[in-house]
């Protein structure tokens, strides 16, 4: 039996709760970003829009909406301890911009508790709504899982050109500006080289889903490109304690 519609948990905190304001904000970020080739998979940050929105927009700008009807979205579980990955039983997720229909793979456990307050997935949905319009979402929250487990799930959900893979992750957390830049550059180099050994929880909170994508990307001989690399000290915050944000595109 399908559950209730998932209501937004962080509207009014991570992004505007007013639909008009939210759409204008996202469209503004996208207008400032540069176009480029359409990727199969992206890594995108998940902080408050005033901090990470411009970096997220830099890679969302690359998406060709005419090609995509299905999005596989994986982010780390920040609030609920979880073994493996979990899907949502909700038939749809609601944001201030409306509802998105949700798909549920039958080979993944359900944990609505893990999804209920999780911001790493939710903050991506309004961006996807503005960029794509109508699409089906397959949201997965990742807990304690190996790169192999995540890669196996991604392979099963990979689909064809109609499917976009979105991995949600910030980079370094609460370092000073100079330290963060060093750590984030190191993480970005590892991601671009498809080398998960260069990553840890200190420089990538989405280590689990990223590692799975990098493992599969290597198997598929994909190419990864860094699209943007900044931190909250560059966008909207002080520089004594910053959070790092990277945007990456993967091509088959």
PyMOL commands that set and color helices and strands:
alter all, ss='L'
color gray80, all
select helices_A, chain A and resi 19-32+49-60+112-116+119-132+147-157+177-192+196-198+207-219+232-235
alter helices_A, ss='H'
color red, helices_A
select strands_A, chain A and resi 41-44+70-76+85-87+92-95+98-102+109-110+136-142+163-168+173-175+223-231+242-251
alter strands_A, ss='S'
color yellow, strands_A
deselect
rebuild
show_as cartoon
